[in-house]
Amino acid sequence: MLKPILLVEDDRRDLELTLIALERSQLANDVVVVRDGAQALDYLRRDGEHSGRDVGNPAVILLDLKLPKLTGLEVLKEVRADPLLRSVPVVMLTSSQEEADVVRSYELGVNAYVVKPVIFEQFVTAIAELGIFWAVLNEPPPGSLKSSRRHDA
């Protein structure tokens, strides 16, 4: 079964653009959407409102840097510190080009750091290539069950 893609994004416009781009890439993976860092950790750890979700990790986490409650860097740090989550690929998907953000992301173990392109078609291409690589070409860690095509968590 295909593992879902976890999309952690609080900005409504960026969320919609990312979902459109993933849809255009024609991936069969489900896309699970959470809107802040705390929800991301709850989903990954199967806590709170996500306690009943299927066992397993996503194929990849697409993680915004600037999030409410916990930042993307805080989520990344928690993911890499958890033995059950540390092997999950994490792609920082952000508008920040600040060198400090890039350096800190890699220090904490991010797999890739992608700056969101401003031009829509470039954004669609970047997301499609990310999705294909991490959800199809990359051999992800074992675990995760298929649910619905897209659902907001």
NORCORZI-V245258 format. One record per residue. N is the residue number from 1. SS is DSSP state (hx for helix, st for strand, lp for the rest). PSI is psi as a letter, one per 20 degrees, with the letter a starting at -180 (NA if undefined). D_CENTER is the distance of its C-alpha to the mean C-alpha in whole Angstrom. Layout:
[[N | SS | PSI | D_CENTER] [N | SS | PSI | D_CENTER]]
This chain:
[[1 | lp | q | 19] [2 | lp | q | 15] [3 | lp | q | 12] [4 | lp | r | 10] [5 | st | p | 6] [6 | st | o | 4] [7 | st | o | 4] [8 | st | o | 5] [9 | lp | p | 8] [10 | lp | h | 12] [11 | lp | p | 14] [12 | hx | g | 15] [13 | hx | g | 16] [14 | hx | h | 13] [15 | hx | g | 11] [16 | hx | g | 14] [17 | hx | g | 14] [18 | hx | g | 11] [19 | hx | h | 12] [20 | hx | g | 15] [21 | hx | g | 14] [22 | hx | h | 12] [23 | hx | g | 15] [24 | hx | h | 17] [25 | lp | i | 16] [26 | lp | k | 17] [27 | lp | q | 15] [28 | lp | i | 16] [29 | lp | q | 13] [30 | lp | q | 12] [31 | st | o | 9] [32 | st | p | 9] [33 | st | p | 9] [34 | st | q | 9] [35 | lp | i | 11] [36 | lp | r | 11] [37 | hx | h | 11] [38 | hx | g | 14] [39 | hx | h | 12] [40 | hx | g | 9] [41 | hx | h | 11] [42 | hx | g | 14] [43 | hx | g | 11] [44 | hx | h | 11] [45 | hx | i | 14] [46 | lp | l | 16] [47 | lp | r | 18] [48 | hx | c | 19] [49 | hx | i | 18] [50 | hx | j | 16] [51 | lp | h | 19] [52 | lp | j | 20] [53 | lp | r | 17] [54 | lp | q | 17] [55 | lp | q | 17] [56 | lp | q | 15] [57 | lp | q | 11] [58 | lp | r | 8] [59 | lp | h | 9] [60 | st | q | 6] [61 | st | o | 2] [62 | st | o | 2] [63 | st | p | 4] [64 | lp | q | 8] [65 | lp | g | 11] [66 | lp | o | 13] [67 | lp | q | 13] [68 | lp | r | 15] [69 | lp | f | 17] [70 | lp | p | 14] [71 | lp | r | 13] [72 | hx | h | 10] [73 | hx | h | 13] [74 | hx | g | 14] [75 | hx | g | 11] [76 | hx | g | 10] [77 | hx | g | 14] [78 | hx | g | 14] [79 | hx | g | 12] [80 | hx | h | 14] [81 | hx | i | 17] [82 | lp | o | 16] [83 | lp | h | 18] [84 | lp | i | 16] [85 | lp | i | 13] [86 | lp | h | 14] [87 | lp | i | 13] [88 | lp | p | 10] [89 | st | p | 9] [90 | st | p | 6] [91 | st | o | 6] [92 | st | o | 8] [93 | st | o | 8] [94 | st | r | 11] [95 | lp | i | 15] [96 | lp | p | 16] [97 | lp | j | 18] [98 | lp | p | 20] [99 | hx | h | 21] [100 | hx | h | 21] [101 | hx | g | 17] [102 | hx | g | 16] [103 | hx | g | 19] [104 | hx | h | 18] [105 | hx | g | 14] [106 | hx | h | 16] [107 | hx | h | 18] [108 | lp | i | 15] [109 | lp | k | 14] [110 | lp | q | 11] [111 | lp | h | 11] [112 | st | q | 11] [113 | st | o | 12] [114 | st | p | 12] [115 | st | p | 14] [116 | lp | p | 14] [117 | lp | q | 17] [118 | lp | h | 19] [119 | lp | p | 21] [120 | hx | g | 19] [121 | hx | h | 20] [122 | hx | h | 19] [123 | hx | g | 16] [124 | hx | g | 16] [125 | hx | g | 17] [126 | hx | g | 14] [127 | hx | g | 11] [128 | hx | g | 13] [129 | hx | h | 14] [130 | hx | g | 11] [131 | hx | g | 10] [132 | hx | g | 13] [133 | hx | g | 13] [134 | hx | h | 10] [135 | hx | i | 11] [136 | hx | g | 15] [137 | hx | g | 16] [138 | lp | p | 15] [139 | lp | o | 16] [140 | lp | r | 14] [141 | lp | q | 15] [142 | lp | q | 17] [143 | lp | r | 16] [144 | lp | p | 14] [145 | lp | q | 16] [146 | lp | q | 16] [147 | lp | d | 17] [148 | lp | r | 17] [149 | lp | g | 15] [150 | st | p | 13] [151 | st | q | 14] [152 | st | p | 13] [153 | lp | NA | 13]]
